Amino acid sequence: MMRHIFQSISTTALASLFLLAASGVQAGDIKGKITVHGMRSAENIAVYVDAIPGKAFPAPTQHVAMDQKGMTFAPHVVVILKDTTVDFSNSDAVGHNVYWPSVGGDKKLAHNLGTWPQGQKKSFTFSDLGAIALLCNVHPEMSGYLVVVATPYSAVSDKTGQFVIKDVPPGHYTLKTWSEEGKPATQPVDVAAGEVEVQLTVQK
Ligand SMILES: [Cu+2]
């Protein structure tokens, strides 16, 4: 009987069935707006899905770029998935150094990549979670930040405090923030297919 039913379903019908099954787990986008209190700006705030229980993410094959350009780290804040390799480049005519005094406050994870001239780059794979202040020991006024998180679902806010985290699998999660000036904030979020809007407040 079953055999007969399957034989009577055309290839096109089968394809439609697979599409239907796939749409049952359609990802959604988290569209958010951050309001700040006591801070200079709502820009450059890292927002990320804290964790997805039972789900492990493979080390990304694609590298992330962090440049030193115009005597600044560019971009100023980058969020990366754990085990991402960052390529540090130097676009300035002067030598720059890259070092970090800790990872997530752990001074044992301090590291100095050295100093190198324009046009060269050095790579490093970040396997520990936490925020990292990037510094240059040639130019003490320079700073940038890496935020290493446990999921690939993250974003950095723009000048108006807005952000979009794309293609998040449906589920109930906790959004967290990291910023240079503000205290960490958390916000529950329910993701389904389509777009979910969230409001976040970050306090100094
Ligand atoms: Cu420098």
Residues whose N, C-alpha, C, O or C-beta is under 5 A from the ligand:
A	BS01	CU	G95 H96 N97 C136 V138 H139 M142
